[in-house]
Each structure stands twice: as C-alpha cells, then as structure tokens.
Amino acid sequence: MKQIVLCLIGILLASFVSAQKINHPSLLYTPQRIQQVKQRMQNEPKLREAWEDIQKTADEALQKKDFNRLDYLSLAYLMTDNKEYANIIKEILLKAVEAESWGDMEMMARIPVWRSQLGMAHKSFLSAIGYDAAYNIMSSSERKKIAEGLKRLAVEPALGDWLLEPTRIHSLNSMGHNWWTSCGCQGGILALSLQNELPEVKDWVEQLHESLPEWFDFAGDALQQKAKSFDEAGGMYESLNYANFGIQEALLFRIAWINTHPGQNPGNIPQLAKLPNYFSQVCYPRTGMLYSLNFGDSHKNVSAESSMMLLYALGLKDPTILWYITQVEQGQHRDGFFLNRPMGFLYTPDLSKAPITPDLKTSQLFSDFGWATMRTSWEKDATMLAVKSGHTWNHSHADANSFIVFHKGVDIIKDGGNCWYPNPAYRNYFFQSQAHNVVLFNGEGQPREQQYSGSTLRGNLYHLLDAGNVKYVLANGTGPVSNNFSRNFRHFLWMDNVIYMIDDLKTHKVGQFEWLWHTNGTYKKSGIDVNVTNGNSSVVIRPLYPRMLAKSDFVHDYPEDLYWEEVEAPTEDLKGTETYYSFHLPAKVDRVKGLTAIILKETPDQKDLPYMERREGKDWIGLRIRYKGKITDLYINQLADGRLMHSNSWIEADGWFTDAYMFAVTYEAGMEPADSKERFICYGSALRRGDVSFFSSLAKLFVIQKEENGRMKLWMDGQPKMNAGFRSEKRPKAVVVNGKVTPVVYEKGTVKVSGVVIE
C-alpha cells in the first residue's frame, strides 16, 4: 500500500511538473527549434563548430556567473539538459533582482525622468531568455521573487515610459523609431516570460501587441518635421543600422508573442513583406564582406541578416532572404545574428537552396524617405549608384543630393561616414554637409541646426527610370538649403559606362559655388581629369560645365576655370585624418549649370575613354560623346530651368525642336541622328525634326525609348496617367511600356500609348 501511495505521489508530482511546462510556453528558444538544430548538426559541420563555440562561451560564463551571457547559458542548458547551467542562471537572476535600479544616471536626470533606455532593454531580453530557460528548476517562491524584481527593475519602467497610461512620457512623434521598439518590445518579451507569476502584466503585453502595427504605420508629422517610419516601398529612413535594430526588436517580440499564444492570429503588418526587398536594395554584394549603404548613422559593414532571419521564421519564405544571408560574412559587424551566437545558431535557415542572385529589379526608388539605388546587375562587384535627398534629422545627415558610387567592390566615391556621437567631430563634421558629396554656396551647406530640429522643407527624389544601359533619377535638394538656394536640382543620367551629373543651381544672391568629392582611393589630377583608383576599381571625374578643371596646377593661368583644393577631415575611426576634394568656380554668380562625367573604368590602366566634345548653341549647352563606334548627343535646354514663368522653353538644336529640359540621342557612327534607335527625354512634351514629330505628349514627361528587334520599349514617368505618341518607321511587333506588353496602336508612322499608370 505504501508503495502504491508513493507511486501515486510520484505521478502527481510528474503531472505537476508537466503542467508547469505546458503553462509556460517558450519564448524564442523553443523545443522545436532545439530539436531542429540538433538534427541539422548531424549533417552540417558548420553548425557543429558553432555549437562548440557557443558551449565554450557558456562554460566560461558558468565560471564567471556572467549576466551578459545569459543567452549562452540558456541555450547550453536547453541543448544539454545539464542543470548546472540552469542553476547558475537562477543564481544570476536572484542576484540581479537585488539591484536598486537598472536606470541610467544620465537618463534619470532628465525632466521628466527617463526610467528606461537601451541598456535596460538589453538586460530585459537576457533576463527573459534566462528566466524562460531555467523556469522549471526554480521553486515557486524563487520564480515569484525573480518575477517581481524584474517587473520592478525593467518591465514597469519600460512599458510605463513607452506605452502605458498614466505614466507614459514618450510618443511616436518624439522617440518613435528604434527606441520605441527596443525599450517597449524587449520589456514586452520580459513581460511575456512573467505572465504565470504576474497575471497583471498580461494586459500590458496585449496593449503592446495591439500597438505594434501603429509603430509600423506612423506617418510622421509636419509640425516638428518628423519622417514617417516606413516608405511605401518598404524602406526606413533611419539608416540601415537603426532600421535593422528597430525592426529586429519588433520581430523578436512578435515571434515570442506567437509562441506564447498558440493558435491565435497575430494580425497582419503589411510592411513586413516589403522588408526583404528594402534590405537587399540597399546592399552591395561583393567579393568578401557584404557592404550596405551608409547614408546617415550607419557603416558599410552593417547588415540586416538578423531581421531577415526573423522574417523567415515568421513564415516569409522569400528566396531573397536566403540569398541575402549567404552574402554576409560571419562576425562582420557588432550586432549580427551569426552562427556562433545563440539567435543565429537557432534561427539561421537552411541556405542550401539560396539563389545565386536575387530576382529583384536593378533599380529602386524609396520616394517617401528619399533614397534611390541603381546598379548594373546583382553580380558581385558590379557597379551601383546610390542617391540620397530626403529628410534630415537625428540619424539622417545633412546630405540632400549626396551620392555614393560602388564600383568593382569598392565605394570609390564614398560617404564621409560617422563617428561616436559624443565626439565633437560628429556634430561639427560627420553630420554636416561638408562630409558629403554636395554643392556648397559660399562655403555653406544645410544649416547646422537641422541636426536637432530637422528641415522644414525636405529633399525629394523623382522619376526613376531603368532601361538597362540607360538609367535616370532626379534629386531635388532645394528645401534643406533654401536659406541660400531657390533651385538645387541634381540629375543623374547613367548611360553605358558614364554617369552624368547635371546640377541646376540658383541662389538668392551672387556668390561662389563649390562641388565636394569624397573619394576612396588614390587621387591623381591629369589635365582636366581626376583619376581615382583603389585596387581594381577606378573612375575618372571629368567636370565639363560651367567650366573644366584648370589644365595645370598653375591655376592663375586659368582664372576662369574650376580649381580644386584639398581639405583635411577626420577619418571615420577618428585615428587620423583624410583628404576630401573641392572644385571651385572662381566667378561669383547666382545661377549655374554644373555637368560632371563620372567615367567607370574597366581597369585602372584603361586608356580608351569616351571622347567628350563640349558644344553650345542658342539657349542650349551639351556634349557629343564618341565611344566604340557609338555617338550620343546630349542637350541641356537653358530656358527650361524655371527662368520662364510658363515654361515656353522651345529651342532648336542641331535640327531638333523641343521644349524638353534635356534630351539625348544615341546613334551609330555614320548614321544620321534622326535614325537613332535610342532616345532619352527629360521633362519634355515634344521632340521634332522638321515636320516630323518623334515624341509628343500634352504633359511634360520623362522617357527612355529603345527600338530592338522590331520591338519598341518605353520607360515613362512624370504624371499619374500618361498619353504619348512615338515615331516609328514601321509598325512594331510589340510595344512594352514600363516592363508590360501593351496593345500596338500604330497610325501614320506613330505609335500611340494611352493611359499609362505608374505603379
């Protein structure tokens, strides 16, 4: 009888323990993921090596009782079932909750008091992981003590500051970006782990869950110049570093919520599906470490593999995610989910089916926050042009109309970078216009106060066209520099191996214009050219208008030409100085056109470069470019820059009659320009030659036209709905507009295109 009673007691105890496990579902280190990774380790040597590294770190943390390695200790316990790890976790947490506060002294001194910050958020995450892992080896009193301590130290300060009434002090407008998700969502994960012991936090968790879509939907505001959180195309303005951080924290909470609410619908957040495209479009695949755009407070080594992994875990099985993760080197930046770190170990998906290149467009415009990327291909070490002209505030620098050129694995024309914020160089240089590839007027760029207050008038990007060998985008950086400029437009026209940068500048008074160039390589002036070379990457910078560079260093012999000077600035690592370059126009004027060619060389010793002839006529300037048997005539209409109120900007140039701001005609050597099969029209309603109309539209449009193999291909932008006619000697076999085949309407030598809608 005694044995029966003992058996019954044992069964009851086992049932009790089992019930405890069932009632405390895992947050992130779930039994399913533990089992999956154990199975994968049998066939994946890299996973086995990663586990050895993790266990070694955990064993070191075991001896040191290291709070900052609670994630390693937790994973080690769940992988091995060795209670030594769990007991140390419990000991660490019991000691941790004896603290008076986890607040930061600087934040606590603010009015009102900021009780939570990023350090507390990190501690919240580690505590949640540890408490979750060691839950079943604790007594009920130990659980209660730890839970109440963690609520006091982290959950209540975090959610109280960022979410809950009546204590909330932050709004999405004030600190609505990465801090909101970091402090709120990591506090939320901790609250999720404490729900058994603290039923009162369940309501807090649900408030946070219901509020998360609002963070993604935040539309910004006009009164204090705050940007919307997410672009319609998926991008986030805060720079890649902070975008990935904020998104990662939100996704961690969402996964933990789903794991602790089995069978419940988490609701839809539409922005999530667009993120793989965003992270990919702002990266630069290369031989070696993946680079990313470093506009703003970011670094080119930063990547977003952590957010990509979490998106994949949430069920977004986009092959682009797998491709992206394969491009990231292990350990290339501080915050990555690498294979030998707990989250990377558990959440790195099977990459065996990753595509060699992603199935993505080669150009992308993020119009809401003002970034654009254009590239030759998705192959490694291809060429990519990135342009920025959006918001300025917080982590976004004073860099309206700046750009970066990646070529053959190198950011050969680069951004100045950034440094640690407390260093005076950050606010005095790295944030300012001088650290970027922009135009200054009388030595001034964007006003310095925009770092803190933002710009009332933001910059914008428009009219991205990508026709393969011809690409175009328009940058309008007037708003942020409107204290000096009434026009600050920068056109980027990329034809074959040359990027033409056309600056359209008008200021309120006469003064001196100055073009800034930040280069990553050796700099050598050769006549009117500047050669920049870094390894196998090499470009030629060739200023053509308003003047060319002085042919020699004896600039006093060329008093009207551009002259260059070297400017010393701190390096990004603050360990020394580097040189950036400035091209000056000596004359004092209030209106100028700048035209600079960036020639992309195949090899540093390439001698055969495009020949460019400066040409001018009545009310126009231009170039004739000859290269490899092909001629391109480029015309810039001097009347179409806003100087005529009603845009009656008709000019005649070499037999062409047009009101276009700019146009280009490409034809084979020996052919007539009228026989061209490739034309570019920038902001024009007509292009005629004699009594023949080659292009016509009631509204001024942006168009690239190609005729290939009897097919007419058109890329169009400029109005929500567009109607236009295009000259064609023969009825084309097909007409493709913005990548879509449309019905062929051919009358009297003209292809008519109607109702084109921009998507």
N, C-alpha and C positions, 0 to 999 in steps of 0.2 A: 504493500500500500504506500509506504514511504517513497519507494522508487517511482510509483505512478505519479504521486504528487509532485515529486521533483521534476519528472518529465513534463508534466503539465505546466509547471512554473517556467521550465526552460522554453517550452513552446510559446508561452505567453510573452516571455522576455524577447524571444526572437521576433515575434509578431510586432511587439512594441518598437523594436529597433527598425524593423522593416517599414512600419508605418511612419516612423520618423523620417526615413529616407524618401518614402513616397511623398510625404508632405513638404519636403524641402527639395524641389527640383533644382538641378544645376543651372548656373547662370551661363557660363561660356565654356568651361572645361567639362563638357557633358560626357556621360558614359559612352554615348555613341561615337563621339569624336575620339575618345581614348581608344576604343576598340578599333576604329577605322585606322588610326595611325599605327597601332600595333600590327595590324595586318599588312599595311603598306611597308612597314620596316623590313618585312621578310624579303621584299623584292627591290627595295630602294636603298642602296648603300648610303646615299647622302643623308637620308633620314636617320639611319642608324648612327652615323657620325654626329649628326646634330643632337641626337638624344644623349650621346656620350658627353658632348659639351655641356648640355643642359644639366645633366646629372652631376657633373663635376662642379658646376657653379652652385647647384643646390647643396652639395656636400660642404662646400666652403661656407655657404650661408648658414648651414646647420651649426657649424662650429662657432660662427660669429653672431648667431642669432640676429641675422640681418633683416630688419623690417623691409628694406628696399628690394629684397629678393623673395618676398612672399609669393610672387607668381612662380618662381622657380621651385620653391619648396612645395607649393601646392601641386604643381604638375608632377613632381617627383613622387609625392605621396600617392596620387591617383594612378600613376603608371606602375608603381611597385607594391603598393599597399603596405609599405613599411611605415609603421606607426610612429617611428622616431621622427620622421618629418612632420607628421600631424601634431605630435606633442610639442615640438618646437614652435610650430605655427600658433598653437594655443598659448604657449608661454609668451610669445612675442605680442600677441593681441592683448593678453591680460595686462602686460606691462604698458602697452601703448595707451590703453584707455585710462591709465592713471594720470596722463598729462592734463595740465590745466586748460590748454588751448592748442589748437592747430592753426590758429590765425597767424598772419604775417604782421609784424610790427608796423611796417610802412602802411599797409592797407588798413590796419586797425586805427591808425592816426587820422584817417580821412573823415570828412564830415559829409554825410552820415558815415558811420563806421562800415567798412567793408569786412565782413566777418569771414568771407571765403575768397579763395584765389586759386591759381593753377596748381600750386604746391599741395593744397588741401585736396584738390580734385584727384591728383595722382595718388595720394595716400588713401583716398576713398576707394579708388579702383583696387589697389593692392589689398586693402582690408577686406573688401567684398570677396575677392578671389580666395583669400586665406580663410575667411570665415566659412565660406561655402564649402571649401575642400575639407576642412577639419571639423565640420559641423557634428558629425556622428561620433566623434571620440570625446566630445565635450559633455559634461554634465549639464542638466537643465539650468542650474544656478550659474555655471560658467557662461553658458550661452546668454543668459539674461544680463549678466554683468557686462559682458563684452558688447552686447547689442545696445544697452542703454548708454554705455560710454561712447560708442561710435555714433549714435544718434546725437548726443550732446556735442561731440567734437567735430562732426562733419555733416551728417545728414541735415540736421536742422539749420546750421549756418548756411549751407549751400542752397538748399531748396528754399529756405527762408529769405535769403538775399535775392534769389533769381526767379522765384516762381510764386511763392505762397503769400496770401494776404493774412494779416495786415502788416507783415514785416518786409515785403519786397521793396528793394531800393533801386533795382535796375529794370530798364525796359529794353525792348528790342532796338529801340532807337538810340539808346545810349551805349550799350555794350552788347549789341545783338548778334555778334558774329562768333568767333571761335570761343570766346569766354563763356557765352551762354550755354553752349553745348558741353563744354568741358566741365564747368562747375556744376551745371544743372544735371547733365546726363550721368556724370560719374557719381554725384551724390545720389542720383536715381538708381544706379546699379547697386550701390551700397544699401539703399533702402529696400530694394528687391530681396537682398540676402537676409534682411532682418524681419521680414513680414511675419514669420512664425512667432517670434518673441514680442514684436511690437505691432499689433494689429492696426494701430493708428496711422502707420506710415503707408498702408495700402491705398488710402485715398490720395496721398501725396504722389505716389507712383502713378496712379491713373491720371491725375492732373498733368503730370509731366508728359505722359504718353499722349494725351489729347492735345497738348500744346506743341509737340514736336513739329507737326506739319506747318504750324504758324511760323516757326523759325525758317523753314524752307521757303515759305510764301512771302516773307517780309519784303515789301515793295519799296522800302526807303522812304525818305521824306524830303520836302522842299525847304522847310524852314531852317534846318541845320545841315543841308547838303549831304544827307546820308544816302549811300547807294543801296539799291535793292540787293538782297543776299545772293540771288541766283539769276543768271542770264537765262533767257528763253531757250538758248541752245545748250544750257547745262553748266556753263562756267560760273565761277565765283570770283568776285573782284579782289579778294584779299591777298592775292598772290598764291602760288601753288602751295607754299609751305603752310600757310594758315588755313587755306581752303581744305587741304587734306587733313590737317589736325582737327578742325571743327567738324568736318563730315565724319571722320573716323570715330570721334567721341559719340556722335549721334547714332551711328550704326551699331556701336558696341551696346548701347542701351537698347536699341530696337531688337537686336538678337537676344539679349538677356530677357527682355520682356516676352518675346515669343516663346523662349524656352521655359519660362515660368508661368505661361498662360496657354498651356497646350489646348489645341482645338479652337482657340479664339482668333478672330480675324483682326490683324493688327492695323487694318486700314491702308489705304493707298497713299503713297507720297510720289507723285509723278516725276519729280526731279531726279529720283534715284536712277531711273532708266537711262537718263541722258549723261550721267557722270562718266561712264567708260569712254565715251567719245571725247568729253572735255579733257580728261586726264591724258588721253592719247594725243589729242590735237596739240597740246602744249608741251609735248615731249619731243626730244630729238634723238632717235636711235642712232647709235654709232658703235664703232669698234671699241670695246671697252665699256666703261660705265655709262649708263643712260644719263643724258642731260635733259633738263627741263628749262622752260623759260624762267628767267629770274627777274622779270619786272617786279618792282616793289621789294618788300622784305622777304626775299627768298634767295636761294642759292641754286646754281645749276645742277648740283649733285642731289638735290632733294627729289624724291619721287613719291608716288601715291600708291605703292603696292599694298599698303595696309588697308586703305579704303577699298581698293579693288578686290582684295581677298574677302572682305566683309560683305561687299555687294554680291560676290559669287556665293557666299554662304547663305545669303538671304534668298537665293534662288534665281538670281540674274545670271543665267548661264550663257553669257555673251562671250564668244571666242576671242574678242578683242581683249578681254580681261586676261585670258591665258597668255596671249601674245605679250601683253604689257609686262606681266610678272616675269616672263623669261628674259626681258631686256634689262632688268635691274640686277646689279651686282650685289652679292651678299655683303652687308655691312657698309654700303656706300654712303649712308647718312645716319644721323643720330637716332631718329625715331622710327626706323623701319621695322616691319614685321619679318625679320629674317629667320631662316630655317632653324638656327640655333638659339632662338628666343621662343618662349612658350607660345605666344599667339601665332607666330609664324610656323612653328612646328605643328600646331593643331589645325591651322587654317590655310596653309599653302595647298592649293588644289593639285590634283594630278595634272602635270603640264605636258604629258606625252603627246597630247593632241593639239597643242598650241600651234596656230598657223605661223608660217614663216614671216608673212607680212599681214597686217590687218586689212580688212575690207572696209576702208574708210576713204572719204574724199581727201584730196591732196590740199584743199584749202578750207578754212573755216573762219567765219566771222562771228564773233561774240559781240553783237552790237550794243547790248544793254550795259556791259561794263567796259567796252572799248578795247578789245584785243582782236587781232587777226593773225592767222598763220597761213603761209603759202609755201609749198615745197615741191621739189621736182619729182619725188617718189617717196615711198615708205622704206626703201632700202637703207641699210646702214650707211652713214657718212654721205648722204645726199645733201642737197642744198635746201635751206629753209630760211625764209624771211619772216620775221615776226614784227608786228607794228602795234604800238600802244597809243591810245588817245582817249582816255576815259576819265574816271574820277581821280581826284587827288585828296587823300585824307588817310590818316592812320598808317596802315601798312602799304598804301598805294602812293608812290612817289610823285614828285613834281616833274613828270616826264611826258607830257602831252606831245604827241607827234614823234616820239622817240622810236627807235627800231633796233633790231639785232639781226645779224646775218650769221647763220651757221653754214659752214662750207667745208666739206671733206673732213668732218669730225671735229671741227674747231669753231668756236664762236669768234670768228675772225674780226667782225665788228661787234663789239660787246656792250653790255651794260656796265656802268661803273660799280654796281654791286651794293652791298650794305655792310654794316658792322654792328657790334653790340650797342644797343640803344643808349646806355649811359655815357658812352664816349662822345665828346663834343663833335667829333668828325661826322657822326651820324646826322645830326641836325644841321651842321654847318656845311657839309659837303654831300654825303651819300644820298640824302633825301632830296637835295636841291637840283635844279635844272642843270647845273654845271656838271653833274655826274652822268649826264645822259646825252644822247645824240640828237640835239635840238638846235634851234636857231635862237641866239640871244640878240637883244637890241640894246645898244649902249651898255653892254655887259650884264644886262638883266634878263632873267627868265621869268618863271612864275613867282609871284610874291611869296615870301618866306612864311607868312602867316597861314598859308594853305595847309601846311603840315598839321596844324592843330584845328583850324576852322574849316578846312575844305575849300573848294572853289564853288562859288555861287553858280557860275556858268561852267559846265563840264565840257570836255572834249568828246568827239564822236568819230566813228568810222562808218563809211558808207560804200555801197556799190561794189562789193567784192565780185570779181569775175575771174574764172579759171578755165582757160581754153588750152591747157597743156603748156605749149611753148609761149603762150601769151597770158599774163595774169595782171590784174589791176585791183587797186583799192585806194580810196580817198580818205585821208585823215584831215580832220578839222580840229585844230588845237587852239582856235581863236579865244574861246571862252576863258580858259585859265590864265591867258596872258592879255586879256582885254584892257588891262590898265595901260598897256603900251600899243597893242595891235588892234586894228579893226579887221584885218584879214591875216590868218595864219593857217593856210591850207598846204598840205603836202600830198602830192600824188605819187604813188608808187606804180610804175609801169615796168613790168618784167617781161622782156622779150628775148627769147633764146638764152644766151649766156650773159646778158647785161640787165641790171636793174637800174632804170632811170628814175631819179628822184627829182620831182619838179616842185619847187617851193613858190607859192604865190603869197607875197607878203605886203602888207600895207600897215603903216603906223600912224599915230595921231600927230606926230611931229617928225622933222628930219633928224636923222642920227645915223649910227653905224650898225650894220648887220654883221653877225658873226656865226659861222657854222661850226658846230662841235663834232669831233670824231673821237670815239674811244675804241682803240684797236687792240687786238690781242696777237701781237707778233712783232717782228722787226719792221721798222718803218724806214722807207728809203724814197726820197724825192728824186725823180728823174725827169727833168724838163717840166712839162705841165702835168705830169702824172705823179701819183704817190703809190708806191708798191708796198703792200702789207703781206708778210709771209710768216707762217707758223707751220713748220714741218712740210707736209704735202699740200697744205691749204694756202692759197694765195689769191689776193684780189688786187685790182688796180682801181684807185679812186681818181676820177678824172672830172674836175669841175669845168663846166663849159659855159655857163651863164650865171650871173651877169658878166663875169669875166673869167678868163682862165687863170690858173696859177702863174705867178711870175716865173719866167723860164729859168732863172738862176737865183742864187741867194742874194744877189745884188738888187734887192727889191727897189732901191731908189732909182734904178734904171728903168723900172716898170711901174711908175707911180699910180697908174690906173688899174693895174691887175690885182687879183687876190694875192694876199701874202699869208703865210702860215707862221704860227708860233707854237712853241711847246709850253705846256702848263703842267706843273708838278702837283700831284694829288696823292693822298694816302692810298695804299693798297687795301684790298678788302680784308685781309688778315691783320692789318694795322702793324705789320712788321717792317714796313718800309714805305717807299714812295714809287709811283709810276708816272708815266707821261701820257697825257692826252693832248689832242691837237685841235687847233683853232684856225679856221680860214676866215680872214677879214676882208671886207670890202672897204677900201680906203675912203671912197666918196660918202658924203652924208646925203642920204635920200630918205624919202618916206614911202616909196613904192619900189619893189624889185621882184624880178623873177629869178629864181635860182634853178639851175639844171645841172645835176651831177650824175655821171655814169659810174656805176659800180660794176666793173668787169670781173666776172667769175672765171678764173684761170683753171685750166685742166691740170697743169703742173706749174710749179714755181718758175721754171725756166722757159715757159711758153713765150715765144716771140711774136707769133702770128696773132695779133689782136685786131678787133674791129677798128676800121678806119672811120673816123667821125669828122664830117665837114660841117662847120658852123655855117648856117645860112640865114639870111634875113630878107624880108620884103616889107611891103607897106602893111603895117599893123600886125606883122607876124614875125616870129623867130622860129628857128628849127634846126634840124640836123639831117644830113644824109649819111646813113650808116652803110658801109660796104663790108661784107664778110662772107667768105666762102661761096662766092657766086650769087649772093642774095643782096638786094638793096632794100633798105627801109627808109622812107621819107617820113620824118616826124615834124609836125607843125603845131605851134602853140599860138593861139589867137590872142593878141594883146588887147583886143577890145572886149573880150568875154570875161574879164575878171571883176565885173561889178562896177566899172567906171561909167558905163552907160545904164541909165535907170531902167529902161525897158528891154535891155539885152538885145538891142538891134546890132548885133555884133558880126555882121556879114563881112567876110573878107574874100579876096581872091588870091590864091597862092599856087603858082605853077599850073594854072589852068583849072584848079579846083575852086569851087564856090561853096562856102559853108558858113554857118553860124556856130559851129562846134567850138568848144573851149580848146580842144586839142584833138588831133586825129593822126593816124599813122597808116601808111600804105606800104605793103611789102610785095615785091615782085622779083622775078629772076633777072639777072643782068642780061641786057639785050632786049628785054621786053619793054612795053610801054606801061607806065603806071596805071593806065585805065584797065589793063588786062590783069591786074593783081587778083590773086585768089585769097588774100588775107588782108583784112582791114580792121582798124580799131577806131572807134568814135567815142569821144569823151564829152558828154553834155552837149549833144548836138541834135537839131531837128532835121537837118538835110545835109547831103553831100552830093554836089552836082558837078558835072563836067560838060560844058556847052549846054545843049538842051537835053542831056541825059541825066536822069536822077538815079544815083547809085544807092541812096538811102533817103527815106522820108518818114517823118513822124510829126504829128502836131505838137507833142510834148518833147522836150529835150531828153534824150536817153543816153545810156552808156551801153555800147555794143561792141562785141567782137564777132566778126564774120569770117568764116572759112568755107571754101569750096574744095571738097576732097572726093575723088572717085564718083563724081556726079551727084554727090550729096551736099546740101547746104546745111552748115552747122552754125547756130547762132547762140550767143550768150548775151542776155539782155537784163538790164536793171534800170531803175530810175523812177518808175511810177508803179502804183499798185496794180494797174491794168495797162497794158501796152499794145498799141496797134502800129504797125510799121510796114513799109514796103522796101524791098531789096532788089537791086538789079541783078539779073541772071540771063546770060545769052540763051541758055537752053532751059527747058523745064527740068528741074532737078528730080532725081529718082526718089529722094526723100528729103524732108526738112526736119531737123532736130533742133528744138529750142530749149535751152537750159537742161539738156540731157533727155528730153522727152520728144518722141516722134509725134509730129503734128500733121494734119492733112495738108497736102500740097495744093495751094491756091495760086495759079500762075496765069497772069494776064498781061499781054503786051510787053513781055520781057521783064516783068516784075513779079517777084514772089511776095504775096501778101500774108502777113502774120497778124492775127487778131486775138484780142482777149488774153494776152499772156499775163499770167498771175504769178507773182513772186511767192514762193513757198519757203 
